[in-house]
Amino acid sequence: MLVDTKARIGVFSVALGAYLPQFPSLVPEFEAQYEAFKKTLPDTVEIIDGGIITTKELSQAAGDKFRAADVDLVIVQMLTYATSYNMLPAVRDLDVPVVLVNVQKLKAPDYANTDTPKWLGELYACGAVGEMVADLERAGKRHAVITGVVEGGDPYVAKEIEQWCTAAQVRRRFRDTNLAQIGRPYPGMMDLYIDETNLYHRMWVYTKQFDWEKMWAIADDITDEDAIRAKAEDILNTFEIEGGATVETVWDMAKYVVAFEQWVKDEKLGFVASHYDGFSQGVAGKLDSMLIPAFSMLIKQGTACAVEGDIKVAMAMSILKTIAGTGQLSEMYSIDFNEDICIIGHSGSGDADISQAHKPTMKIVPVFHGKTGGGYLTQFYPPVGPVTYLGITQDKDGHFKFVAAEGENQEGPIFTFGDTNMRTKFAISAREFVNRWSEAGPTHHMAAAAGRHIDTILKVAKIFNVPVDIVTR
């Protein structure tokens, strides 16, 4: 990532304080379980440690710590029974989901040889979960429950925790990075228009406005020829360029990429939405002709770059890049009624990491269809197999909504005029998919990622407190 972020996870465990003086052996048992539990969280997150909570005072202290750290998520380890008042003060003033991890230490009891402390310490899963969810509901808190076992390992629990931590990383990325809007959306694409103040209030994304005059001059002060040459070689390694190319051929492009990378770091940009509708002459024409591959180099490094000024699809691309490792801009292209598949793709910058079936290609075209000028087009080749699509839209009151679908990319012919496109079959017919997806009211763009990721998207949505329309799985 050109701009790194790290999710902050509030973590604590709960146990009933009355048990500890009654059964002193529970203290070292619970301490060991809690330390082992924290080690199951991925090292990609920062743990804000609330400790083992057995009283409401300890819970309040943990809550103070979590608020000060601005945690993205809270995970609670249920050690044994505890009253909901052990948990609620720690999360009362937070607006993030609370994940209750109800994981029993042992797979099954040795019934004849289990006494009360062994039951409470290693076999209690866990009568307090329902109690705590009831009070989280009454407090208006979002919540989830994970039930499983420690002994022998539990892949389900590990996967759920990993997904929650990844989803929390999306929140941190939205809060800690900015969005660059260069120019304005494509004229007349009113589905793309957005209120940036509402965006900040609801999705935590702060928008920085940039004029194209500033972007034309962004590479003027780039003089480090070693850095430019290294970036030119990176471009040649990333793309297969029609007709061949050399470092000298892509020198100006590399110079702009070096400048853009520094700009992204200086402005802390996680997202870029741009559209140019001026005259493609002089320096403006030069930059316009190479923007697609230049922005593709940024996407490769984690900064989502969307064409046509679409802020909402830039966010969708960033979500998928964060949770899936790939985030490709797409839209409905065509339907092959003979094969009952949707052709889905888009012209413009894309994600080299999704181009797993073939090295990305680059070609020069005289006209960017529907846009000013001509120049370099890039085409990316997503793999055959599972694919996830994510769109972001808004209702009449400005509330955001996710629209998601999973399908299967199929082998077969694709268009070769320079645009990324995929042959996707869904669990319903192509006709019905287009109807249902369109009826969900997304913008006409969506992001694509290799693999199946709706389970994690649902967790992201719970963190952002937005609804999800699932079209197919």
Residue pairs with C-beta under 8 A, 6 or more apart in sequence:
1 301
1 302
1 303
2 261
2 264
2 265
2 269
2 298
2 301
2 302
2 303
3 176
3 177
3 264
3 265
3 268
3 269
3 270
3 302
3 303
5 169
5 172
5 173
5 176
5 177
5 270
6 44
6 45
6 46
6 169
6 172
7 44
7 45
7 46
7 72
7 73
7 165
7 168
7 169
7 171
7 172
8 45
8 46
8 48
8 69
8 70
8 71
8 72
8 168
8 172
9 41
9 45
9 46
9 47
9 48
9 71
9 72
9 73
9 74
9 75
9 165
9 168
10 48
10 50
10 62
10 65
10 66
10 69
10 71
10 73
10 74
10 75
10 90
10 94
10 96
11 37
11 38
11 41
11 47
11 48
11 49
11 50
11 74
11 75
11 76
11 77
12 49
12 50
12 51
12 52
12 53
12 62
12 74
12 76
12 77
12 90
13 30
13 33
13 34
13 37
13 51
13 52
13 53
13 76
13 77
13 78
13 79
14 52
14 53
14 54
14 76
14 77
14 78
14 79
14 82
14 86
14 87
14 128
15 26
15 30
15 52
15 53
15 54
15 79
15 80
15 81
15 82
15 86
16 54
16 80
16 81
16 82
16 83
16 86
17 54
17 55
17 86
19 26
19 80
19 81
19 120
20 26
20 27
20 54
23 116
23 117
23 120
23 121
25 117
25 121
26 80
26 117
26 120
26 121
29 117
29 121
29 122
30 52
30 79
30 80
30 121
31 52
33 77
33 79
33 105
33 150
34 51
34 52
34 77
34 79
36 150
37 77
37 101
37 103
38 47
38 49
40 157
40 158
40 161
41 47
41 75
41 161
41 165
42 161
42 162
42 165
44 165
44 166
44 169
45 165
45 168
45 169
48 65
48 66
48 69
48 71
50 61
50 62
50 65
50 66
50 90
51 58
51 62
52 58
52 79
53 59
53 62
53 82
53 86
53 87
53 90
54 82
54 86
55 86
56 85
56 86
56 89
58 86
59 85
59 86
59 87
59 88
59 89
59 90
60 89
60 90
62 89
62 90
63 89
63 90
63 91
63 92
63 93
63 94
66 74
66 90
66 91
66 94
67 93
67 94
70 175
71 94
71 96
72 96
72 168
72 169
72 171
72 172
72 175
72 463
73 96
73 97
73 99
73 164
73 165
73 167
73 168
73 171
73 463
74 90
74 91
74 94
74 96
74 97
74 98
74 99
75 99
75 101
75 161
75 164
76 87
76 90
76 98
76 99
76 100
76 101
76 132
77 101
77 103
78 100
78 101
78 102
78 103
78 125
78 126
78 128
78 129
79 121
80 120
80 121
80 124
80 126
81 120
81 124
81 126
81 127
81 128
82 128
83 128
83 131
84 128
84 131
84 132
84 134
84 135
87 98
87 132
87 135
88 132
88 135
88 136
88 139
91 98
91 136
91 139
91 141
92 139
94 141
95 465
96 142
96 171
96 463
97 141
97 142
97 143
97 144
97 459
97 462
97 463
98 136
98 141
98 142
98 143
98 144
99 143
99 144
99 145
99 146
99 161
99 164
100 129
100 132
100 133
100 143
100 144
100 145
100 146
101 146
101 157
101 161
102 125
102 126
102 129
102 145
102 146
102 147
102 148
103 125
103 146
103 147
103 148
103 149
103 150
103 154
103 157
104 122
104 123
104 124
104 125
104 126
104 148
104 149
104 150
105 121
105 122
105 123
105 149
105 150
105 151
106 122
106 123
106 149
106 150
106 151
107 149
107 151
107 152
109 119
109 123
114 123
125 147
125 149
129 145
129 147
133 143
133 145
136 142
136 143
137 143
142 462
142 463
142 465
144 164
144 459
144 462
146 156
146 157
146 160
146 161
148 154
148 156
148 157
149 157
163 323
163 455
163 456
163 459
164 459
166 322
166 323
166 456
166 459
167 323
167 456
167 459
167 460
167 462
167 463
168 463
169 322
169 323
170 318
170 319
170 322
170 323
170 460
170 463
170 464
171 204
171 460
171 463
171 464
173 270
173 318
173 322
174 203
174 204
174 205
174 270
174 315
174 318
175 204
176 268
176 270
177 268
177 269
177 270
177 271
178 205
178 206
178 207
178 208
178 267
178 268
178 269
178 270
178 271
179 199
179 205
179 206
179 207
179 208
179 269
179 270
179 271
179 272
179 273
179 311
179 314
180 207
180 208
180 210
180 267
180 269
180 271
180 272
180 273
180 274
181 196
181 207
181 208
181 209
181 210
181 273
181 274
181 309
181 311
182 210
182 211
182 212
182 215
182 272
182 273
182 274
182 275
182 276
182 309
183 211
183 212
183 274
183 275
183 276
183 277
183 309
184 275
184 277
184 309
185 192
185 193
185 273
185 275
185 308
185 309
185 310
186 192
186 275
186 277
186 308
186 309
186 371
187 277
189 308
189 309
189 310
189 444
191 393
191 443
191 444
192 308
192 309
192 310
192 311
192 312
192 443
192 445
194 311
194 312
194 394
195 398
196 207
196 311
198 398
199 205
199 207
199 311
200 206
200 207
202 398
202 399
202 400
203 315
203 400
203 464
205 271
205 311
205 315
207 311
208 267
208 269
212 276
212 278
212 284
215 287
216 283
216 284
216 287
217 283
218 256
218 259
218 260
218 263
219 252
219 255
219 256
219 258
219 259
221 259
222 228
222 255
222 258
222 259
224 258
227 258
228 251
228 254
228 255
228 258
229 247
229 254
231 254
231 255
231 257
231 258
231 297
232 247
232 250
232 251
232 253
232 254
233 247
234 254
234 257
234 297
235 250
235 253
235 254
235 257
235 293
235 297
236 245
236 246
236 247
236 250
238 296
238 297
238 300
238 352
238 360
239 293
239 359
239 360
239 361
239 362
239 378
240 359
240 360
240 361
240 362
241 249
241 250
241 361
241 362
241 363
242 361
242 362
242 363
242 364
243 363
247 254
252 286
252 290
253 290
253 293
253 294
253 376
256 287
256 290
256 294
257 294
257 297
257 298
260 294
260 295
260 297
260 298
261 297
261 298
261 301
263 269
264 272
264 298
264 303
269 303
270 302
270 303
270 304
270 318
271 303
271 304
271 305
271 306
271 311
271 314
271 315
271 317
271 318
272 295
272 298
272 303
272 304
272 305
272 306
272 314
273 305
273 306
273 309
273 310
273 311
273 313
273 314
274 291
274 295
274 305
274 306
274 307
274 309
275 307
275 308
275 309
275 371
276 284
276 288
276 291
276 371
276 372
277 371
277 372
278 284
278 372
279 285
279 372
280 288
280 289
280 372
280 373
280 374
285 373
288 372
288 373
288 375
289 373
289 374
289 375
289 376
290 375
290 376
291 349
291 375
292 307
292 348
292 349
292 375
292 376
292 377
292 378
293 349
293 362
293 376
293 378
294 349
295 305
295 348
295 349
296 305
296 349
296 350
296 351
296 352
296 360
296 378
298 305
298 349
299 305
299 317
299 321
299 327
299 349
299 350
299 351
299 352
300 351
300 352
300 353
302 321
304 314
304 315
304 317
304 318
304 321
304 327
305 314
305 317
305 349
306 313
306 314
306 317
306 329
306 445
307 329
307 346
307 347
307 348
307 349
308 348
308 445
310 443
310 445
312 391
312 392
312 393
312 394
312 443
312 445
313 329
313 391
313 392
313 443
313 445
313 446
313 447
315 392
316 327
316 390
316 391
316 392
316 402
316 445
316 446
316 447
317 327
317 328
317 329
317 351
317 447
318 327
319 327
319 390
319 447
319 457
319 460
320 326
320 327
320 328
320 388
320 390
320 447
320 448
320 449
320 453
321 327
321 351
321 449
323 449
323 453
323 456
323 457
323 460
324 388
324 449
324 450
324 451
324 453
324 456
325 353
325 449
326 351
326 353
326 354
326 382
326 448
326 449
326 450
326 451
327 351
327 354
327 447
327 448
327 449
328 346
328 350
328 351
328 354
328 380
328 382
328 420
328 447
328 448
328 449
329 346
329 348
329 349
329 350
329 445
329 447
329 448
330 344
330 345
330 346
330 389
330 420
330 422
330 445
330 446
330 447
330 448
331 344
331 345
331 346
331 444
331 445
331 446
332 342
332 344
332 434
332 437
332 444
333 342
333 343
333 344
333 345
333 346
333 415
333 419
333 421
334 342
334 343
335 341
335 342
335 343
335 430
335 431
335 434
336 342
336 343
336 423
336 430
337 430
337 431
339 410
339 412
339 423
339 425
340 425
340 429
340 430
341 410
341 412
341 423
341 424
341 425
341 430
342 407
342 423
342 424
342 425
342 426
342 430
342 433
342 434
343 414
343 415
343 421
343 422
343 423
343 424
344 389
344 421
344 422
344 424
344 448
345 415
345 419
345 420
345 421
345 422
346 419
346 420
346 445
347 368
347 369
347 377
347 418
347 419
347 420
348 378
349 378
350 360
350 378
350 379
350 380
350 420
351 380
352 360
352 380
354 380
354 382
354 383
354 448
354 449
354 450
355 380
355 381
355 382
356 381
356 382
356 383
356 450
357 381
357 382
357 383
357 384
358 381
359 381
360 378
360 379
360 380
360 381
361 378
361 379
361 418
362 376
362 377
362 378
362 379
363 376
363 377
363 379
363 418
364 374
364 375
364 376
364 377
365 374
365 375
365 377
365 417
365 418
366 374
367 373
367 374
368 374
368 375
368 377
377 418
377 419
378 418
378 420
379 416
379 418
379 419
379 420
380 420
381 420
382 409
382 420
382 422
382 448
382 450
383 409
383 450
384 409
384 410
384 411
385 408
385 409
385 450
385 451
386 406
386 407
386 408
386 409
386 450
386 451
386 452
387 406
387 407
387 408
387 409
387 422
387 424
387 448
387 449
387 450
387 451
388 404
388 405
388 406
388 448
388 449
388 450
388 451
388 452
388 453
388 454
388 457
389 404
389 405
389 406
389 407
389 446
389 447
389 448
390 402
390 403
390 404
390 446
390 447
390 448
390 449
390 457
391 402
391 403
391 404
391 437
391 440
391 442
391 443
391 445
391 446
391 447
392 400
392 401
392 402
392 403
392 442
392 443
393 400
393 401
393 403
393 440
393 441
393 442
393 443
394 400
394 401
395 401
395 441
399 466
400 464
400 466
401 440
401 441
401 466
401 467
401 468
401 469
402 457
402 460
402 461
402 466
402 467
402 468
402 469
403 437
403 440
403 441
403 442
403 446
403 468
403 469
403 471
404 454
404 457
404 468
404 469
404 470
404 471
405 426
405 433
405 437
405 470
405 471
405 472
405 473
406 452
406 453
406 454
406 472
406 473
407 424
407 425
407 426
407 427
407 433
407 472
408 424
408 425
408 426
409 422
409 423
409 424
410 423
410 424
410 425
411 423
412 423
414 421
414 422
414 423
415 421
422 448
426 433
426 471
426 472
427 472
427 473
428 436
428 472
433 471
433 472
436 471
436 472
437 471
440 469
440 471
452 473
454 470
454 473
457 468
458 468
461 467
461 468
